[in-house]
Amino acid sequence: SISVGLDLPGRFLFAILTLMTLIANLVFIEEVIYIYKKIPSSKRSIIIWINAAAPVIATTSCIGMWIPRSTMFTDFTAAVFFAIVIHKFLVMMIKECGGQKLLLRRFENSHFKISTGPCCCCCLCLPHVRITRRTLFCLKLGTFQFAFLRPVFMFLSIVLWTDGNYTPHNLSLKGAAIWISCFIGALTIFALWPVAIMFQQVRTLLVCKKIIPKFALYQFILILNHLQTAIINILAMQRIISCAPPLSSLARGAYISQQLLIMEMFLITLISRVFYRRRYSDLEPPECTTDEAGDNKQTP
C-alpha cells in the first residue's frame, strides 16, 4: 500500500504514470504478436527479450511507486532482467549477420578493435584481435558472466537484507553494500565491453538492419536505469534532494527515480516499435557478394 496520502494532483500524476505503464505493456504485447507472425523463429526470442526491457522496467517502477516497500525487490528485478538483455543484444548482432558461421566467413581476414569503451577506450596501443571462433566465444562469455552472476549477487543481497546485514544506502566499508556494489559495477563494465567491440565491427554491415538506432536505444536504457538512478540516490543520500514530510530524502529520491523511469521507458517503448517492427531481408552470403564483385569486374 502507498505509505502517504495523495492529494488530487498526486492522484492525477499516479493515474497518468500508471496509464503510461499500461500502454507500454499493450504496445509490447502487440509487438510480440507481430514478431511471432513475421520474424523467423531463430530470432524471435532474442528480439522479444530486447523489446521487453523498457516495459519491464516501467512495470517494476510503477509497482515500486505504488508499493514503496517493494522498491528493493522491483529494482533488483529490473537490474537482473537488463543483465540478461545485455547478453541477448550481443547474440542479436551475431544473428543479424547470419549467425556465427557466416559472421566468421565474412570477417575471416578481419580483426576486432578492442581499444573501445567502457574498459579500454584510452588504451589505443592495444593490438587488434583476429576474429575467430575462440574470440567470439570470449565475447559471449563476457556478457554471459554478467547475466549469470548478477542474479546470484542480487539473491545474496536479498538474503543479507532479510537478516539485517545489508542496507543499500549504507556505503561504509564495514557494510556489505559497498563491496557488492563495487563488484557488480566491475562485472557491468566487463559485460558492456564485448557489446561495444562487436558493435564497432558490425555497425557498417548492419546499417540496413537499423543497428545504430537500436544500439542507441539499448544505451539509453542502460544510462537511465543505472546511471540516472545512481545519481538520484546519491543526491538523496547527501540530502540535496530535500525531505518532504512524511517522505524522507531517500523515499523522495526513490519516487522521483521511479516516476522518471516510467515516462522514459514509455517513450523508449514507442520508439523501439518503430525500429523493430520492420521486416528486412537477410544479408547476402559472403560468396554471393564476392562472386558479384568478380562478375562486375569481368563485364567490361
C-alpha positions as CSV (number, residue, x, y, z in Angstrom):
1,S,0.0,0.0,0.0
2,I,1.0,3.6,-0.5
3,S,2.8,5.0,2.5
4,V,1.5,8.5,2.2
5,G,-1.9,10.0,1.4
6,L,-2.2,11.6,-2.0
7,D,-3.8,14.9,-2.8
8,L,-5.7,15.4,-6.0
9,P,-2.6,16.4,-8.2
10,G,-0.7,13.4,-6.7
11,R,-3.5,11.0,-7.6
12,F,-3.7,12.5,-11.1
13,L,0.1,12.1,-11.6
14,F,-0.1,8.5,-10.3
15,A,-3.0,7.7,-12.7
16,I,-1.2,9.2,-15.7
17,L,2.0,7.2,-14.9
18,T,0.1,4.0,-14.4
19,L,-1.7,4.6,-17.7
20,M,1.6,5.1,-19.4
21,T,2.8,1.8,-18.0
22,L,-0.3,0.0,-19.2
23,I,0.0,1.5,-22.7
24,A,3.7,0.4,-22.8
25,N,2.8,-3.2,-21.9
26,L,-0.1,-3.2,-24.5
27,V,2.3,-1.9,-27.2
28,F,4.8,-4.7,-26.2
29,I,2.1,-7.4,-26.4
30,E,1.1,-6.2,-29.8
31,E,4.8,-6.2,-30.8
32,V,5.2,-9.8,-29.6
33,I,2.2,-10.9,-31.8
34,Y,3.8,-9.2,-34.8
35,I,7.2,-10.8,-34.1
36,Y,5.6,-14.3,-33.9
37,K,3.9,-13.7,-37.2
38,K,6.7,-12.0,-39.2
39,I,10.1,-12.8,-37.7
40,P,11.9,-16.1,-38.2
41,S,11.9,-18.5,-35.2
42,S,15.7,-18.2,-34.8
43,K,15.4,-14.5,-33.9
44,R,12.0,-14.4,-32.1
45,S,13.0,-14.9,-28.5
46,I,16.1,-12.6,-28.7
47,I,14.1,-9.7,-30.2
48,I,11.3,-10.2,-27.7
49,W,13.8,-10.1,-24.8
50,I,15.3,-6.9,-26.0
51,N,12.0,-5.3,-26.7
52,A,10.8,-6.3,-23.2
53,A,13.5,-4.3,-21.4
54,A,11.7,-0.9,-21.4
55,P,8.2,-2.3,-20.5
56,V,9.6,-4.5,-17.7
57,I,11.5,-1.5,-16.2
58,A,8.4,0.7,-16.5
59,T,6.3,-2.0,-14.8
60,T,8.7,-2.6,-11.9
61,S,9.0,1.2,-11.4
62,C,5.2,1.5,-11.3
63,I,4.9,-1.2,-8.7
64,G,7.6,0.4,-6.7
65,M,5.8,3.7,-6.9
66,W,2.5,2.3,-5.7
67,I,4.1,0.0,-3.1
68,P,7.2,1.7,-1.7
69,R,8.2,-1.2,0.5
70,S,8.7,-3.3,-2.6
71,T,11.3,-0.9,-4.1
72,M,14.3,-3.0,-3.3
73,F,12.7,-6.1,-5.0
74,T,11.5,-4.2,-8.1
75,D,14.9,-2.6,-8.6
76,F,16.6,-6.0,-8.3
77,T,14.2,-7.5,-10.8
78,A,14.8,-4.7,-13.3
79,A,18.6,-5.0,-12.9
80,V,18.6,-8.8,-13.3
81,F,16.4,-8.6,-16.4
82,F,18.5,-6.0,-18.1
83,A,21.7,-8.1,-17.3
84,I,20.1,-10.8,-19.5
85,V,19.2,-8.2,-22.2
86,I,22.9,-7.2,-22.5
87,H,23.8,-10.8,-23.4
88,K,20.8,-11.0,-25.7
89,F,21.8,-7.8,-27.6
90,L,25.3,-9.3,-28.4
91,V,23.7,-12.5,-29.6
92,M,21.2,-10.5,-31.7
93,M,24.1,-8.7,-33.6
94,I,25.6,-12.1,-34.3
95,K,22.3,-13.5,-35.5
96,E,21.7,-10.4,-37.8
97,C,25.0,-11.2,-39.5
98,G,23.6,-14.6,-40.4
99,G,24.8,-16.5,-37.4
100,Q,28.2,-17.4,-36.1
101,K,29.4,-19.4,-39.1
102,L,28.5,-16.7,-41.6
103,L,30.0,-14.0,-39.4
104,L,33.3,-15.8,-39.3
105,R,33.3,-16.2,-43.0
106,R,32.5,-12.5,-43.6
107,F,35.3,-11.4,-41.3
108,E,37.8,-14.2,-41.7
109,N,40.6,-11.8,-42.5
110,S,39.5,-9.0,-40.2
111,H,40.3,-8.1,-36.6
112,F,38.4,-6.9,-33.6
113,K,39.3,-3.4,-32.3
114,I,39.4,-3.9,-28.5
115,S,40.5,-0.4,-27.6
116,T,37.0,0.7,-27.1
117,G,34.8,1.7,-24.1
118,P,34.0,1.3,-21.4
119,C,37.2,-0.6,-20.4
120,C,39.9,0.4,-22.8
121,C,38.8,3.4,-24.8
122,C,42.1,5.2,-23.8
123,C,44.4,2.2,-24.5
124,L,45.0,2.9,-28.2
125,C,48.2,0.8,-28.1
126,L,46.2,-2.4,-27.6
127,P,46.6,-4.8,-30.6
128,H,43.7,-5.8,-32.8
129,V,42.5,-9.4,-32.2
130,R,41.7,-11.7,-35.0
131,I,38.1,-12.7,-35.4
132,T,37.9,-16.5,-34.7
133,R,35.6,-18.9,-33.1
134,R,37.5,-18.5,-29.9
135,T,37.3,-14.7,-29.8
136,L,33.6,-14.9,-30.4
137,F,33.3,-17.4,-27.5
138,C,35.2,-15.0,-25.3
139,L,32.9,-12.1,-26.2
140,K,29.8,-14.1,-25.5
141,L,31.3,-15.3,-22.2
142,G,31.9,-11.7,-21.2
143,T,28.2,-10.9,-21.4
144,F,27.0,-14.3,-20.1
145,Q,29.0,-14.0,-16.9
146,F,27.1,-10.8,-16.1
147,A,23.7,-12.4,-16.9
148,F,24.6,-15.3,-14.6
149,L,26.4,-13.6,-11.7
150,R,24.1,-10.5,-11.4
151,P,21.2,-12.7,-10.2
152,V,23.5,-14.5,-7.9
153,F,24.6,-11.3,-6.2
154,M,21.1,-10.0,-6.1
155,F,19.9,-13.1,-4.4
156,L,22.8,-12.8,-1.9
157,S,21.9,-9.2,-1.2
158,I,18.2,-10.1,-0.5
159,V,19.3,-12.9,1.9
160,L,21.6,-10.5,3.7
161,W,18.9,-7.8,3.7
162,T,16.4,-10.1,5.3
163,D,19.0,-10.9,8.0
164,G,19.6,-7.3,8.6
165,N,23.2,-7.3,7.3
166,Y,22.6,-5.4,4.1
167,T,21.4,-1.8,3.7
168,P,21.5,-0.4,0.2
169,H,22.2,3.1,1.4
170,N,24.9,2.2,3.9
171,L,28.1,2.7,2.0
172,S,30.5,2.4,4.9
173,L,33.5,0.0,4.5
174,K,32.1,-2.3,7.2
175,G,28.8,-2.7,5.3
176,A,28.2,-5.4,2.6
177,A,26.5,-2.9,0.3
178,I,29.7,-1.1,-0.8
179,W,31.5,-4.3,-1.6
180,I,28.6,-5.9,-3.5
181,S,28.0,-2.7,-5.4
182,C,31.7,-2.4,-6.5
183,F,31.9,-6.0,-7.6
184,I,28.6,-5.6,-9.6
185,G,30.0,-2.4,-11.1
186,A,33.1,-4.2,-12.3
187,L,31.1,-7.0,-13.8
188,T,28.9,-4.5,-15.6
189,I,31.9,-2.8,-17.2
190,F,33.3,-6.1,-18.4
191,A,29.9,-7.1,-19.8
192,L,29.4,-3.9,-21.7
193,W,32.9,-4.1,-23.3
194,P,32.2,-7.1,-25.6
195,V,28.9,-5.5,-26.8
196,A,30.9,-2.3,-27.8
197,I,33.6,-4.4,-29.5
198,M,31.0,-6.3,-31.6
199,F,29.1,-3.1,-32.4
200,Q,32.2,-1.4,-33.7
201,Q,32.8,-4.4,-36.0
202,V,29.3,-4.9,-37.5
203,R,27.7,-1.4,-37.5
204,T,28.6,-0.7,-41.1
205,L,27.4,-4.2,-42.3
206,L,24.1,-3.9,-40.3
207,V,23.2,-0.4,-41.3
208,C,20.3,-1.8,-43.3
209,K,19.1,-3.6,-40.1
210,K,19.0,-0.2,-38.2
211,I,21.6,-1.4,-35.8
212,I,22.8,2.1,-34.9
213,P,19.4,3.4,-33.5
214,K,18.9,0.0,-31.9
215,F,22.2,0.3,-30.1
216,A,21.4,3.9,-29.1
217,L,18.1,2.8,-27.5
218,Y,20.0,0.0,-25.7
219,Q,22.5,2.6,-24.4
220,F,19.7,4.9,-23.3
221,I,18.0,2.2,-21.2
222,L,21.4,1.4,-19.7
223,I,22.1,5.0,-18.8
224,L,18.7,5.8,-17.5
225,N,18.2,2.7,-15.5
226,H,21.6,2.6,-13.9
227,L,23.4,6.0,-14.1
228,Q,20.4,8.2,-13.6
229,T,19.1,6.1,-10.7
230,A,22.5,6.1,-9.1
231,I,22.8,9.9,-9.3
232,I,19.4,10.4,-7.8
233,N,20.2,8.0,-5.0
234,I,23.5,9.8,-4.2
235,L,21.7,13.2,-4.2
236,A,19.1,11.8,-1.8
237,M,21.7,10.3,0.5
238,Q,23.5,13.7,0.6
239,R,20.2,15.4,1.4
240,I,20.5,17.5,-1.7
241,I,17.0,16.2,-2.5
242,S,15.2,17.6,0.5
243,C,12.7,15.7,2.5
244,A,9.0,16.5,2.2
245,P,7.3,15.1,5.3
246,P,6.2,12.4,5.6
247,L,8.6,11.4,2.9
248,S,12.3,11.2,3.8
249,S,15.0,12.3,1.4
250,L,15.7,8.6,0.3
251,A,12.0,7.9,-0.2
252,R,11.5,11.1,-2.2
253,G,14.5,10.2,-4.3
254,A,13.1,6.8,-5.0
255,Y,9.8,8.3,-6.0
256,I,11.5,10.8,-8.4
257,S,13.6,8.0,-10.0
258,Q,10.6,5.7,-10.5
259,Q,8.4,8.4,-12.0
260,L,11.1,9.5,-14.4
261,L,11.8,5.9,-15.4
262,I,8.1,5.3,-16.2
263,M,8.0,8.3,-18.6
264,E,11.3,7.5,-20.2
265,M,10.6,3.8,-20.7
266,F,7.2,4.7,-22.1
267,L,8.9,6.8,-24.8
268,I,11.6,4.2,-25.5
269,T,8.9,1.5,-25.9
270,L,7.1,3.6,-28.6
271,I,10.4,4.4,-30.4
272,S,11.6,0.7,-30.2
273,R,8.4,-0.3,-32.0
274,V,9.4,1.9,-35.0
275,F,12.8,0.3,-35.4
276,Y,12.0,-3.3,-34.6
277,R,8.7,-3.5,-36.4
278,R,10.2,-3.8,-39.8
279,R,11.0,-6.7,-42.0
280,Y,14.5,-6.8,-43.5
281,S,15.8,-9.4,-46.0
282,D,18.7,-11.5,-44.8
283,L,22.2,-10.4,-45.7
284,E,23.7,-11.8,-48.8
285,P,26.0,-14.8,-48.1
286,P,29.7,-13.9,-48.4
287,E,30.3,-16.0,-51.5
288,C,27.5,-14.2,-53.4
289,T,28.9,-10.8,-52.7
290,T,32.4,-11.8,-53.8
291,D,31.1,-13.5,-56.9
292,E,29.0,-10.5,-57.9
293,A,32.1,-8.3,-57.4
294,G,34.1,-10.6,-59.7
295,D,31.3,-10.5,-62.3
296,N,31.2,-6.7,-62.3
297,K,34.9,-6.6,-62.8
298,Q,34.8,-9.0,-65.8
299,T,31.8,-7.4,-67.5
300,P,33.8,-4.5,-69.2
